[in-house]
Amino acid sequence: MALKTKSQAWDVTLNGQNNMFLIITRNFPPDVGGMQNLMWGLTKSLSKFNMVKVFADFHEDHSEHDEKVSFSIERVKGPKLIRKYRKSFLINEFLKKNKVSCIIADHWKSLENIKSNKKKICLIHSKEINHKKNSWLNRRLLKILNNIDYVVANSNFTKNLAIELGVNSEKIIVINPGIDPVKKIPEEYITKAEDIFGEKKNRLITVSRFDKRKNHEKIIMALRNLKEIYPDIIYVCVGHGEEEENIKKLVEQLNLSNQVIFMKNISNEFKNALVASSNIFVMPSVIEKKSVEGFGIAYIEAAQFGVPSLGGKHGGESDAIIHEKTGLICDGNDLEEIYTSIDKLLKDRKYKDYGKLAKENSEKFHWDKVIENYKRIL
């Protein structure tokens, strides 16, 4: 008798029937990012109480990652347009041969060519639905989202945006993204982080892509004045992106090379150590064209280490930051507001009080609690 492959083995339940969750995702580890973390956490949590099959986009380093998981992952490669249709074909063939109780997608486009009357759930995040009302893309997404069972918005902001764009409000529920409980950071990384910050005691950090929406530019402009009050201030920027060179030039122009440190391609342990050794996580995001901060899981990740955040008021940050309790919300377009908000947190080390509440609040975002909200609709 031939042995089953790992994928085949997962197609059979203990009682001889197959009744699984099918997850369709464009964003999945080992690729990195907030969306990737969300889909990984959701998939891993669902797999603890039911069978899960994942169809994910191809990643060059996927083999080692996929061998370690307890569920089946099928990777689909090829140019973007061809990949979309090939993935849909493979999923439709899989649905013909297997009993699936629910289909969960991380993007409405992933459901356009799926031929099934099974329960469907689509996660929405803000940017991917932010198309002008009655436009071609808006009509396409409404055709999908208004004809599935549930639309899961990552924040109240995203829910309201979806309603404004024509999504049926009765189909939308808000479930904030989850996080895994923080693990103890090895001492060697804490030592490395302290070496980076040195003797400077007023410590700011941003962990994100370098793009205009994340607003590094205005943080650095505020830093120019903050250093007059806090001579030992330091700002660590972790990440990379298209705005990186422009931001570095601004640092040079404002003579802030001693106050700003850029880092990228570092381990997750080192990143966590840098966050844990900081005083404030700063990311007062703004709206850039169609791009807006739908939630901001990075604020919650910082909160786990007792680090409060400064977020922007234009997106879903208020679901992640309780204003004047776990951090501050400001107008990211207003340089003065950014400056006064950072000053307020640094003055008399108020960030310590905010950080304590932030850490307590972060516990409600643990996946073992968040997954209960998904169970109610599954």
C-alpha positions as CSV (number, residue, x, y, z in Angstrom):
1,M,0.0,0.0,0.0
2,A,1.5,3.4,-1.0
3,L,2.1,5.9,1.7
4,K,0.1,9.1,1.5
5,T,1.9,12.4,0.9
6,K,1.5,15.0,3.6
7,S,-1.0,16.9,1.4
8,Q,-3.1,13.7,0.8
9,A,-3.0,12.8,4.4
10,W,-4.5,16.1,5.4
11,D,-7.4,15.4,2.9
12,V,-8.9,12.8,5.3
13,T,-10.3,13.4,8.7
14,L,-10.3,10.9,11.6
15,N,-13.9,9.8,10.9
16,G,-13.3,9.3,7.2
17,Q,-14.9,12.5,6.1
18,N,-13.4,15.6,4.8
19,N,-14.8,18.9,6.0
20,M,-12.1,21.6,6.1
21,F,-11.5,25.3,5.9
22,L,-10.0,26.4,2.6
23,I,-7.8,29.5,2.8
24,I,-6.9,31.5,-0.3
25,T,-4.1,34.1,0.3
26,R,-1.8,36.3,-1.6
27,N,0.2,37.1,1.6
28,F,1.8,34.3,3.5
29,P,5.1,33.5,5.2
30,P,8.0,33.3,4.6
31,D,7.1,36.6,2.9
32,V,7.1,39.3,5.6
33,G,4.6,42.0,6.5
34,G,1.5,42.8,8.5
35,M,-0.8,41.0,6.1
36,Q,1.4,37.9,6.1
37,N,1.4,37.8,9.9
38,L,-2.4,38.1,9.9
39,M,-2.9,35.2,7.5
40,W,-0.3,33.1,9.3
41,G,-1.9,33.7,12.7
42,L,-5.4,33.0,11.4
43,T,-4.4,29.8,9.6
44,K,-2.4,28.5,12.5
45,S,-5.2,29.2,14.9
46,L,-7.9,27.6,12.7
47,S,-5.8,24.5,12.3
48,K,-6.0,23.8,16.0
49,F,-9.6,22.8,15.8
50,N,-10.2,21.9,12.1
51,M,-8.6,20.7,9.0
52,V,-7.1,23.6,6.9
53,K,-5.9,23.7,3.3
54,V,-4.0,26.8,2.0
55,F,-3.6,28.0,-1.5
56,A,-0.8,30.7,-1.4
57,D,1.3,32.5,-3.9
58,F,4.7,31.1,-4.6
59,H,7.7,32.2,-2.6
60,E,11.3,31.2,-3.4
61,D,12.0,30.2,0.2
62,H,8.8,28.4,0.9
63,S,10.0,24.8,1.0
64,E,11.7,24.9,4.4
65,H,8.8,26.9,5.9
66,D,6.0,24.7,4.6
67,E,7.6,21.5,5.8
68,K,7.3,22.6,9.4
69,V,3.6,23.3,9.4
70,S,0.8,21.0,10.4
71,F,-1.5,21.8,7.5
72,S,-1.3,21.5,3.7
73,I,0.0,24.5,1.7
74,E,-0.2,24.5,-2.1
75,R,2.0,27.2,-3.7
76,V,1.0,28.7,-7.1
77,K,3.7,30.4,-9.2
78,G,3.8,32.4,-12.5
79,P,3.2,36.0,-13.7
80,K,0.5,37.8,-11.7
81,L,-2.4,37.6,-14.2
82,I,-1.6,34.0,-15.1
83,R,-1.1,33.0,-11.5
84,K,-4.6,34.4,-10.6
85,Y,-6.3,32.2,-13.2
86,R,-4.1,29.2,-12.5
87,K,-4.8,29.4,-8.8
88,S,-8.6,29.7,-9.4
89,F,-8.5,26.6,-11.6
90,L,-6.6,24.6,-9.0
91,I,-9.0,25.7,-6.3
92,N,-12.1,24.8,-8.3
93,E,-10.7,21.4,-9.0
94,F,-9.9,20.9,-5.3
95,L,-13.5,21.9,-4.4
96,K,-14.9,19.3,-6.8
97,K,-13.0,16.5,-5.0
98,N,-13.1,17.6,-1.4
99,K,-15.7,18.5,1.2
100,V,-15.0,22.1,2.3
101,S,-17.2,23.8,4.9
102,C,-15.9,27.4,4.4
103,I,-13.7,29.4,2.0
104,I,-11.7,32.3,3.5
105,A,-9.9,34.8,1.3
106,D,-7.6,37.7,2.1
107,H,-8.6,39.7,-1.0
108,W,-11.9,40.0,-2.9
109,K,-10.1,39.4,-6.2
110,S,-9.2,35.9,-5.0
111,L,-12.9,35.0,-5.0
112,E,-13.8,36.3,-8.5
113,N,-13.3,33.0,-10.3
114,I,-14.2,30.6,-7.5
115,K,-17.2,28.5,-8.5
116,S,-18.8,27.2,-5.3
117,N,-21.9,27.7,-3.2
118,K,-19.9,27.0,0.0
119,K,-19.8,29.6,2.8
120,K,-17.4,32.4,1.8
121,I,-15.6,34.9,4.1
122,C,-13.5,37.7,2.8
123,L,-11.1,39.8,4.9
124,I,-10.9,43.5,4.0
125,H,-8.1,45.8,5.1
126,S,-8.8,49.3,3.5
127,K,-6.4,50.0,0.6
128,E,-7.6,47.1,-1.6
129,I,-11.3,48.3,-1.4
130,N,-10.6,52.0,-1.6
131,H,-11.8,52.6,-5.2
132,K,-14.1,55.4,-6.3
133,K,-17.8,54.6,-6.0
134,N,-19.3,53.4,-9.3
135,S,-15.9,52.9,-10.8
136,W,-15.1,49.6,-12.6
137,L,-13.1,48.3,-9.7
138,N,-15.8,49.3,-7.2
139,R,-18.5,47.5,-9.2
140,R,-16.3,44.4,-9.4
141,L,-15.6,44.3,-5.6
142,L,-19.3,44.9,-4.7
143,K,-20.3,42.0,-7.0
144,I,-18.1,39.8,-4.8
145,L,-18.5,41.2,-1.3
146,N,-22.3,41.7,-1.5
147,N,-22.7,38.1,-2.6
148,I,-20.7,36.2,0.0
149,D,-21.6,35.3,3.6
150,Y,-19.4,37.5,5.7
151,V,-17.0,40.4,5.2
152,V,-14.5,40.7,8.0
153,A,-13.1,44.3,8.4
154,N,-9.9,44.7,10.3
155,S,-11.1,47.9,12.0
156,N,-14.2,50.1,12.5
157,F,-12.6,52.5,10.0
158,T,-12.4,49.9,7.3
159,K,-16.0,48.8,8.0
160,N,-17.2,52.4,7.6
161,L,-15.2,52.8,4.5
162,A,-16.7,49.7,3.0
163,I,-20.2,50.9,3.8
164,E,-19.5,54.2,2.2
165,L,-18.3,52.4,-1.0
166,G,-21.5,50.3,-1.1
167,V,-20.8,47.1,0.7
168,N,-23.9,45.7,2.5
169,S,-23.5,46.7,6.2
170,E,-25.3,43.6,7.4
171,K,-22.6,41.4,6.0
172,I,-19.7,43.2,7.7
173,I,-18.3,42.3,11.1
174,V,-15.2,43.8,12.7
175,I,-12.5,41.5,13.9
176,N,-9.2,43.1,14.7
177,P,-6.0,41.2,13.7
178,G,-4.4,39.0,16.3
179,I,-0.9,38.5,17.6
180,D,0.9,35.6,19.2
181,P,2.0,36.2,22.8
182,V,5.4,37.7,23.0
183,K,8.3,35.4,23.7
184,K,11.2,36.2,25.9
185,I,13.9,38.0,24.0
186,P,17.3,36.4,24.2
187,E,19.7,38.5,26.3
188,E,22.2,38.7,23.5
189,Y,19.7,40.7,21.4
190,I,18.8,43.0,24.3
191,T,22.6,43.8,24.6
192,K,22.8,44.5,20.9
193,A,19.9,46.8,21.1
194,E,21.3,48.7,24.0
195,D,24.6,49.1,22.1
196,I,22.6,50.8,19.3
197,F,20.8,53.2,21.6
198,G,23.9,53.8,23.6
199,E,23.6,56.5,26.3
200,K,20.6,58.1,24.7
201,K,17.6,57.8,27.0
202,N,14.8,59.4,24.9
203,R,14.2,56.6,22.4
204,L,11.8,56.6,19.4
205,I,11.3,53.8,16.9
206,T,9.4,53.0,13.7
207,V,9.2,49.5,12.2
208,S,7.6,49.7,8.8
209,R,8.2,50.1,5.1
210,F,9.6,53.4,4.0
211,D,6.6,54.9,2.0
212,K,4.9,58.2,2.2
213,R,1.9,56.9,4.1
214,K,4.1,55.9,7.1
215,N,5.2,59.5,7.5
216,H,8.8,59.2,8.5
217,E,9.4,62.6,6.9
218,K,7.4,64.6,9.4
219,I,8.7,62.6,12.4
220,I,12.3,63.6,11.3
221,M,11.2,67.2,10.9
222,A,9.7,67.2,14.4
223,L,12.9,65.6,15.6
224,R,14.9,68.7,14.6
225,N,13.0,70.8,17.2
226,L,12.7,68.0,19.8
227,K,16.5,67.6,20.0
228,E,16.7,71.2,21.4
229,I,14.7,70.1,24.4
230,Y,15.9,66.5,24.5
231,P,19.6,66.5,23.5
232,D,19.9,62.8,24.0
233,I,17.0,61.9,21.7
234,I,17.4,59.1,19.2
235,Y,15.2,57.7,16.5
236,V,15.7,54.2,15.0
237,C,14.0,53.4,11.7
238,V,13.7,49.7,10.9
239,G,12.7,48.8,7.4
240,H,13.2,49.5,3.7
241,G,11.2,50.9,0.8
242,E,11.0,53.3,-2.0
243,E,11.2,56.4,0.2
244,E,14.4,55.3,2.0
245,E,16.9,57.4,0.1
246,N,14.7,60.5,0.3
247,I,14.4,60.1,4.1
248,K,18.1,59.6,4.4
249,K,18.8,62.8,2.4
250,L,16.4,64.7,4.7
251,V,18.3,63.5,7.8
252,E,21.5,64.9,6.3
253,Q,19.9,68.2,5.3
254,L,18.6,68.7,8.8
255,N,21.9,67.7,10.4
256,L,20.3,64.8,12.3
257,S,22.8,62.0,11.5
258,N,23.6,61.7,15.2
259,Q,19.9,61.3,16.1
260,V,18.7,58.9,13.4
261,I,19.8,55.3,12.8
262,F,18.6,53.2,9.8
263,M,18.4,49.4,10.0
264,K,17.1,46.7,7.7
265,N,17.3,43.0,7.0
266,I,17.6,42.2,10.7
267,S,16.3,39.2,12.6
268,N,12.9,39.2,14.3
269,E,14.6,38.8,17.6
270,F,16.8,41.8,17.1
271,K,13.8,43.9,15.9
272,N,11.8,42.9,19.0
273,A,14.8,43.8,21.2
274,L,15.0,47.3,19.6
275,V,11.3,47.9,20.1
276,A,11.4,46.6,23.7
277,S,14.3,49.0,24.4
278,S,12.5,52.0,23.0
279,N,10.2,54.5,24.8
280,I,7.7,55.3,22.0
281,F,6.6,53.6,18.8
282,V,6.0,56.5,16.3
283,M,3.9,56.0,13.2
284,P,1.5,58.9,12.7
285,S,0.3,57.6,9.3
286,V,-1.5,59.7,6.7
287,I,-3.7,58.9,3.6
288,E,-1.5,58.7,0.5
289,K,-3.7,58.5,-2.7
290,K,-5.8,55.3,-2.0
291,S,-3.4,54.0,0.6
292,V,-4.5,54.3,4.3
293,E,-3.6,52.5,7.5
294,G,-6.5,50.0,8.0
295,F,-5.5,49.0,11.5
296,G,-1.8,48.9,12.4
297,I,-0.7,45.6,14.0
298,A,2.7,47.2,14.7
299,Y,1.2,49.3,17.4
300,I,-0.1,46.2,19.2
301,E,3.3,44.4,18.7
302,A,5.0,47.4,20.4
303,A,2.4,47.4,23.2
304,Q,3.3,43.9,24.1
305,F,6.7,45.2,25.3
306,G,5.1,48.0,27.3
307,V,5.8,50.6,24.5
308,P,3.0,53.1,23.8
309,S,2.4,54.4,20.3
310,L,1.8,57.6,18.4
311,G,-0.6,56.9,15.5
312,G,-2.5,59.0,12.9
313,K,-6.2,59.8,13.0
314,H,-7.0,59.2,9.4
315,G,-7.2,55.4,9.4
316,G,-8.0,52.5,11.8
317,E,-5.3,53.3,14.3
318,S,-7.9,54.1,17.0
319,D,-8.8,50.4,17.1
320,A,-5.2,49.7,18.0
321,I,-4.4,52.7,20.2
322,I,-6.7,54.0,23.0
323,H,-6.1,57.7,22.8
324,E,-4.5,59.1,26.0
325,K,-4.4,55.7,27.6
326,T,-2.2,53.3,25.5
327,G,-0.8,56.0,23.4
328,L,-1.8,59.1,21.4
329,I,-3.7,59.7,18.1
330,C,-2.8,62.9,16.2
331,D,-3.2,64.5,12.8
332,G,-0.2,63.1,10.8
333,N,-0.5,66.0,8.4
334,D,0.1,68.5,11.2
335,L,3.8,68.8,12.1
336,E,3.0,70.7,15.2
337,E,0.7,68.0,16.5
338,I,3.4,65.3,15.9
339,Y,5.9,67.5,17.8
340,T,3.6,68.2,20.8
341,S,2.4,64.6,21.0
342,I,6.0,63.2,21.2
343,D,6.9,65.9,23.7
344,K,3.8,65.0,25.8
345,L,4.9,61.4,26.0
346,L,8.6,62.1,26.7
347,K,7.9,64.8,29.3
348,D,8.3,63.4,32.9
349,R,8.5,60.0,31.2
350,K,4.8,59.8,30.7
351,Y,5.4,57.0,28.2
352,K,5.9,54.7,31.2
353,D,2.3,55.1,32.4
354,Y,0.9,54.8,28.8
355,G,3.2,51.7,28.2
356,K,1.8,49.9,31.2
357,L,-1.8,50.3,30.0
358,A,-0.7,49.4,26.4
359,K,0.8,46.1,27.6
360,E,-2.4,45.2,29.5
361,N,-4.5,46.1,26.5
362,S,-2.4,44.1,24.1
363,E,-3.6,40.8,25.7
364,K,-7.0,41.1,24.2
365,F,-5.4,40.8,20.8
366,H,-3.9,37.4,21.5
367,W,-5.0,34.9,18.8
368,D,-6.6,32.5,21.4
369,K,-9.1,35.3,22.1
370,V,-9.4,36.7,18.5
371,I,-10.1,33.3,17.0
372,E,-13.2,33.0,19.1
373,N,-14.7,35.8,17.0
374,Y,-14.0,33.8,13.8
375,K,-15.5,30.6,15.4
376,R,-18.8,32.5,15.7
377,I,-19.2,32.9,12.0
378,L,-17.6,29.6,10.9
